[in-house]
Amino acid sequence: MYQEERLAAILQYLQDHQRISVQDVVEQFGVSRDTARRDIVKLEEQGEILRTRGGAILPTLSKKSYSYQERMQLDLTGKRRIAERAAELIKDGDFLMLDASTTVLLTMDYWKTTDHVIITSSLAAAAGFAGKAGIQVKLLGGDVHPEDQYAYGSRTIENLADYHVDKLLIGACGISPNGLVSPSEESGHLIREMMKRADQIIVLADHSKFGKSMLYRVAGLHQLDIIVTDQKPNAEMAEALAQNEVELLLAEETQE
């Protein structure tokens, strides 16, 4: 077996078992300990693994972040199912707060309700809802993020303090058993502050967001009320949600 084939096989082993030792490489692939160590060093140099004493693990932190335009193109079918299901949770007269999530923005296509006040940090959401009858839009002030097109910073946080709403709709970069997580402390802190000003927290997240660990913990699971998603999470994640009494709504379910 060539080294590249062996490296791919080691990564697959790690996907299945989470950890591999030098001795595992020796036994699985019939190579010397020196060759096994070189393989592990090579994978670490490529950024694929983290070396540990006697072996290696896969990195547990998800560091990849996507721009607003990239997020709008990721699995739109799943996002639209989630958006449609989430729109059913909105009732006439609700006062709402929306973050800059692309999935939250897509809910706009499915709203059948009226008499709303919407507070948002998202330029796209503010523009999209501004011309709709029966909806009053309040755009939070602050600095504008150049890629993701939302307001942030100390002025945005100060502006938030003036409001209280019935429901908050937010997207998710990741949801781990430890809670809602974000790769950015900046955006994560804004979401945390939004959560303090809503009676009900509704998270819109496709199945790929479950089990992800990231740099910044935004909130514990016990602080979330509803998660709308397109597929059930794994057993560990489902148990964590149940223990924290988070309601899980599947977009694929037929509604009565």
C-alpha positions as CSV (number, residue, x, y, z in Angstrom):
1,M,0.0,0.0,0.0
2,Y,1.3,3.4,-1.0
3,Q,1.6,6.1,1.7
4,E,-1.2,8.2,0.3
5,E,-3.5,5.2,0.4
6,R,-2.4,4.5,3.9
7,L,-3.0,8.1,5.1
8,A,-6.5,8.0,3.7
9,A,-7.2,4.7,5.5
10,I,-5.8,6.2,8.7
11,L,-8.3,9.1,8.4
12,Q,-11.1,6.7,7.8
13,Y,-10.1,4.7,10.9
14,L,-10.2,7.9,12.9
15,Q,-13.6,8.7,11.6
16,D,-14.9,5.4,12.8
17,H,-12.9,5.2,16.1
18,Q,-12.0,8.8,17.0
19,R,-8.5,7.8,18.1
20,I,-5.6,5.8,16.6
21,S,-2.3,4.7,18.2
22,V,1.0,4.1,16.6
23,Q,0.5,0.4,17.4
24,D,-2.9,0.5,15.7
25,V,-1.2,1.7,12.5
26,V,1.5,-1.0,12.8
27,E,-1.1,-3.7,13.2
28,Q,-3.7,-2.4,10.7
29,F,-1.3,-1.8,7.9
30,G,1.7,-4.1,8.5
31,V,4.3,-1.3,8.7
32,S,7.1,-0.6,11.1
33,R,6.7,1.8,14.1
34,D,9.0,4.3,12.4
35,T,6.7,4.3,9.3
36,A,3.6,4.6,11.5
37,R,5.1,7.6,13.2
38,R,6.0,9.2,9.9
39,D,2.5,8.7,8.6
40,I,1.1,10.4,11.7
41,V,3.5,13.3,11.4
42,K,2.6,13.7,7.7
43,L,-1.1,13.9,8.5
44,E,-0.5,16.5,11.2
45,E,1.6,18.6,8.8
46,Q,-1.4,18.5,6.4
47,G,-3.7,19.7,9.2
48,E,-5.8,16.6,9.2
49,I,-5.1,15.3,12.8
50,L,-3.7,16.3,16.2
51,R,-0.9,14.2,17.5
52,T,-1.3,12.9,21.0
53,R,0.9,10.7,23.3
54,G,1.3,7.5,21.4
55,G,-1.0,8.3,18.5
56,A,-3.5,10.8,17.1
57,I,-7.0,12.1,17.1
58,L,-9.1,14.2,14.7
59,P,-9.5,17.9,15.6
60,T,-12.6,18.4,17.6
61,L,-13.0,22.1,16.8
62,S,-14.8,23.1,13.5
63,K,-13.0,26.2,12.2
64,K,-14.4,26.6,8.8
65,S,-16.7,29.6,8.4
66,Y,-18.6,30.5,5.2
67,S,-19.5,33.9,3.8
68,Y,-23.1,35.0,3.5
69,Q,-23.1,34.2,-0.3
70,E,-21.6,30.8,0.3
71,R,-24.2,30.0,3.0
72,M,-27.0,30.9,0.7
73,Q,-25.9,28.2,-1.7
74,L,-25.4,25.4,0.9
75,D,-28.2,22.7,0.8
76,L,-31.0,25.2,-0.1
77,T,-33.5,22.3,-0.2
78,G,-32.9,21.5,3.5
79,K,-32.8,25.2,4.4
80,R,-36.2,25.8,2.7
81,R,-37.8,22.9,4.5
82,I,-36.6,24.2,7.8
83,A,-37.7,27.8,6.9
84,E,-41.2,26.6,6.0
85,R,-41.6,24.6,9.2
86,A,-40.3,27.5,11.3
87,A,-42.7,30.0,9.7
88,E,-45.6,27.9,11.1
89,L,-44.4,28.9,14.6
90,I,-45.1,32.6,13.9
91,K,-48.5,33.9,14.9
92,D,-50.4,37.1,14.1
93,G,-49.2,39.9,16.3
94,D,-45.9,38.4,17.3
95,F,-43.1,40.8,18.1
96,L,-40.0,39.1,16.6
97,M,-36.2,39.4,16.6
98,L,-34.1,37.9,13.8
99,D,-30.4,37.4,13.4
100,A,-28.5,37.4,10.1
101,S,-28.9,33.6,9.4
102,T,-29.6,32.7,5.8
103,T,-32.1,30.1,7.0
104,V,-33.9,32.7,9.1
105,L,-34.0,35.0,6.1
106,L,-35.6,32.2,4.0
107,T,-38.6,32.0,6.4
108,M,-39.7,35.3,4.8
109,D,-40.9,33.3,1.8
110,Y,-43.4,31.3,3.9
111,W,-44.9,33.9,6.3
112,K,-48.7,34.0,6.2
113,T,-49.1,36.2,9.3
114,T,-49.4,39.9,9.9
115,D,-49.3,42.7,12.5
116,H,-45.6,42.1,13.4
117,V,-42.8,44.3,14.8
118,I,-39.4,42.9,13.6
119,I,-36.1,43.9,15.2
120,T,-33.1,42.6,13.3
121,S,-29.3,43.0,12.8
122,S,-29.5,41.8,9.2
123,L,-29.5,44.2,6.4
124,A,-31.0,41.7,4.0
125,A,-33.9,40.8,6.4
126,A,-34.6,44.5,7.0
127,A,-34.7,45.2,3.3
128,G,-36.8,42.1,2.6
129,F,-39.5,42.8,5.2
130,A,-39.5,46.6,4.9
131,G,-42.1,46.7,2.1
132,K,-44.5,44.1,3.4
133,A,-47.9,45.2,4.6
134,G,-48.6,44.6,8.3
135,I,-44.9,44.5,9.3
136,Q,-42.9,47.2,11.0
137,V,-39.1,46.8,10.8
138,K,-36.5,48.2,13.2
139,L,-32.9,47.8,12.1
140,L,-30.3,47.7,14.9
141,G,-27.5,50.2,14.5
142,G,-23.8,49.6,14.7
143,D,-20.9,48.7,12.5
144,V,-21.7,46.7,9.4
145,H,-19.9,43.4,8.8
146,P,-18.5,43.6,5.3
147,E,-19.1,40.0,4.3
148,D,-22.1,38.9,6.3
149,Q,-24.1,42.1,6.0
150,Y,-25.2,42.5,9.6
151,A,-24.8,45.2,12.3
152,Y,-22.5,44.4,15.3
153,G,-20.4,46.0,18.0
154,S,-21.0,47.9,21.2
155,R,-23.6,50.2,19.7
156,T,-25.6,47.2,18.5
157,I,-25.6,45.7,22.0
158,E,-26.6,49.1,23.5
159,N,-29.4,49.3,20.9
160,L,-30.7,45.8,21.8
161,A,-31.2,46.8,25.4
162,D,-34.2,48.9,24.5
163,Y,-36.2,46.0,23.2
164,H,-38.1,42.9,24.3
165,V,-39.9,40.5,21.9
166,D,-42.0,37.4,22.0
167,K,-39.8,35.2,19.8
168,L,-36.2,35.2,18.6
169,L,-35.3,33.3,15.4
170,I,-31.6,32.5,15.0
171,G,-29.5,30.2,12.9
172,A,-26.7,28.0,14.2
173,C,-23.1,27.4,13.2
174,G,-22.9,24.4,15.5
175,I,-24.9,22.7,18.3
176,S,-22.9,20.4,20.6
177,P,-24.1,18.6,23.8
178,N,-22.5,21.6,25.6
179,G,-24.8,24.1,23.8
180,L,-25.0,26.5,20.9
181,V,-21.5,27.4,19.5
182,S,-20.0,29.9,17.1
183,P,-16.5,30.2,15.4
184,S,-16.7,34.0,16.2
185,E,-16.9,35.6,19.6
186,E,-18.1,38.7,17.9
187,S,-21.2,37.2,16.4
188,G,-21.7,34.8,19.3
189,H,-21.8,37.6,21.8
190,L,-24.5,39.4,19.7
191,I,-26.7,36.2,19.7
192,R,-26.2,35.8,23.4
193,E,-27.4,39.3,24.0
194,M,-30.4,38.8,21.7
195,M,-31.4,35.7,23.6
196,K,-31.7,37.8,26.8
197,R,-34.5,39.9,25.2
198,A,-36.9,37.2,24.0
199,D,-39.5,35.0,25.7
200,Q,-38.9,32.1,23.3
201,I,-35.7,31.1,21.6
202,I,-36.2,29.2,18.2
203,V,-33.1,27.8,16.5
204,L,-33.1,26.9,12.8
205,A,-30.3,24.4,12.1
206,D,-29.8,21.7,9.5
207,H,-28.5,18.3,10.6
208,S,-24.9,19.0,9.7
209,K,-24.8,21.5,12.6
210,F,-25.3,18.8,15.3
211,G,-22.2,17.6,17.2
212,K,-20.0,20.5,16.0
213,S,-17.6,22.1,18.6
214,M,-16.4,25.6,17.9
215,L,-14.3,28.3,19.6
216,Y,-17.1,30.2,21.4
217,R,-20.0,28.8,23.5
218,V,-23.0,31.1,22.9
219,A,-25.5,29.4,25.2
220,G,-26.2,26.2,27.0
221,L,-28.9,23.8,25.6
222,H,-31.1,24.7,28.6
223,Q,-31.4,28.2,27.3
224,L,-33.0,27.0,24.0
225,D,-36.7,26.3,23.6
226,I,-37.1,24.9,20.1
227,I,-34.8,23.6,17.4
228,V,-36.2,23.2,13.9
229,T,-34.1,20.8,11.8
230,D,-34.3,18.5,8.8
231,Q,-33.0,15.2,10.3
232,K,-32.9,13.7,13.7
233,P,-29.5,14.1,15.5
234,N,-27.5,11.1,16.7
235,A,-28.4,9.4,20.0
236,E,-25.9,11.4,22.1
237,M,-27.2,14.7,20.8
238,A,-30.8,13.6,21.1
239,E,-30.3,12.6,24.7
240,A,-28.7,15.9,25.5
241,L,-31.6,17.8,24.0
242,A,-34.1,15.7,25.8
243,Q,-32.4,16.2,29.2
244,N,-32.5,19.9,28.7
245,E,-36.1,19.8,27.6
246,V,-35.4,21.3,24.1
247,E,-38.3,20.7,21.7
248,L,-37.1,19.2,18.4
249,L,-39.2,19.9,15.3
250,L,-38.5,18.0,12.1
251,A,-39.1,19.9,8.9
252,E,-39.9,16.6,7.1
253,E,-42.8,15.7,9.4
254,T,-46.3,16.0,7.9
255,Q,-48.1,18.6,9.9
256,E,-51.8,18.2,10.8
